[in-house]
């Protein structure tokens, strides 16, 4: 620690901090303008100048001067006030005095500074700035005449978002912010709005709707992707005005602009019941009675095994816990699964094989009456953790990685916070990035090595990397005790490095260079996404990556971790809460000694139930134990399961189907009872993000006829003779947290397994197959994946803000391929696979290699899953429509 | 002894022939002084448009919550203007803070002072009724 005095106060500070940071921590006010806690200081506005002794005779900027032993800092003096006032006058000289109509009025840092510094009047004149405001850009409005050229937006956009969409134009007095005299063409994340100290960047959704002081603020977790960002929801008169993040300013477009989807006229507001083959509106009592009646008939006729439940990655932990409780403690079956089966569960399964399933022993507790959404267990000295949870990374530590491998993920569209994490990591000079993807992505431009492999060849790339690693470092030993390395080496002998490279479509030298980066790294992180997990051999892909991490990873070093993408807000939570046929809440095995707690009066069933995919097979073969009734807790199976026409046929075989959803999805249209649910800020509950962070949703809005999932489950279960009764979601959380020692130390914004639990890790190299053939002879490989502005189908309903940026799905083609097919951007094309065909608009994307096409999966039309068989990769032919 | 009596009668006689002080209200109405603070109203420009930009500062400063329900809207040239604006004269205490706070000189206390009504609703002014009819100044120190 360093001792210094600020304004005569003796203060201890950590070395490496700036005077401004230390002063803020100690509640000493130093005015500033260009500084922001989320950004690197540049010391350009000079408002934060302080006198420092010993030091030069001139004042120094507090934001860019580091504390030193014995320093004496003076933050206010006549000289400093005079300097600051003079600087403020220069800032104000041209500032448009539009405070009455500026949306920043009331929360404007320039207003606050003018008050704080007591600037009496601006006695300077200058040529007025002339550049007109930019009203053209989507979602964001720019007023250059209000800009104070602090450069915060420029730095945030360049260093953290990585879009580099705004920059300074002109020089000196005429400096203004701009994007090359054109409207913005960027990621439309709107982070620049929240970091702007003045009203130069304005949120179009918020424009003129409320003044800053009129809003009530609710802090909650973002309910879109699995990023788990926290933001403030600003409401006026019970209506959402905007989404705001003053802390780090970073949010993606769907988080910031996606909220209008909850006001969508397409939302279901009343329950629907099928009467004479038609879905008709009904009251809650009628609908719940119809659902209970239908399910009861099936249960009485064919036993509890006849009902199959599908949990939801959009529902809260509490709802999902109750859902599995109904099946286990109520019916005594393991007949449930969640849609993460198609991607995230494959990663969990692979990680479980390599690192073991998570377990926490000797946690202290349960303590009585913990605060809401806090685990009753705490970590004590003897507490020991093991299993894969402890190799999964948190967002906070990602910037500390010194090398990262991004494989099979267009990172920013899949999970924007991971993209920001990598961007933060690359601010370090020694950071090296390896990007491997069949398509070009944003991160290629910062990659030390870029591998453009053939779609589906992930395992060959990983095997090639391991081969190159083990060739260069034959005595490489994993950082944690590991078994099976010899078997792995043996299996890698199947091909030479050159063969791996040529089969994967990459250069052997690139593989060697990437392997060298990973071998040298002290804290390598591996990030992978649903693009590779969604394949039929997704689990093999995840196994390969887990093996690679076991080989090069340094578990325990901050930043060195695995980052699988859990796509939706609670994809990880739905798994952690045991909505799986073979795992109990807390990912406990079915034969765990703690199991009876989850089974109520029933005897624990140790045989796993069928998975979602096995259920479909059972339905197809009309097996005797195929489920006759389905209870879907949300999730449009038709849209997400591959081979849509098959799914459609099989779902129609189900006798009775209850769907809880916010929208009348294609799957809901097949249901016998549809129960509308509360979403977003209409309900309370918790989510576990992709990186394990616990986020809490707050009920800030009225429900307008719909009910939260947990209440529906309670009422329906009670009607089925399984009494479930809770007052609040917090009570449900308290119930399951008492049974899950893995959550020891967990609280809002804390990360599962990263609560100070010492981990004892060991691993086993598990062999994976190297067969990558993609069936079919059609000329194009179509990748079905995600685009930046959408999260599942949630954001595809009007009036979601991001629809103005990406209103529809288009099939992206390499321009040369398109030219050969005589297709131009905007033309209609028919995309035909062996399983179906769709019609889609064409978009040209030079980042796609020849022979590869891309189609987003979010939209109802074109229904991407019409084309697929069992994977997100499919061979197609494309013609002009 | 007689002198004071005559003095007193003289005063009485003088007032007998001077203009009476009592006004025959409501037939006769008093003209307020120039700086009299009457009902708040929304000021219009020469072209009839309101000056108000719906910044809501008057609403914030109003100590008796007489101003409420200001709903802003965006015009074709990105101007901000109110589409709803309620002045509740039953709550107004005629302090003039709104006039003082207004950055656009768009709200002004006029010289009207009558508040007696059979129906209270009449005293709750919507945006149309709160807006002055003519852009003329009602008092010399209008701005």
Interface residues (C-beta under 8 A of the other chain):
Chain A: X99 X100 X101 X105 X133 X135 X207 X208 X209 X211 X213 X214
Chain B: X53 X54 X55 X56 X57 X60 X72 X73 X74 X78 X79 X80 X103 X104
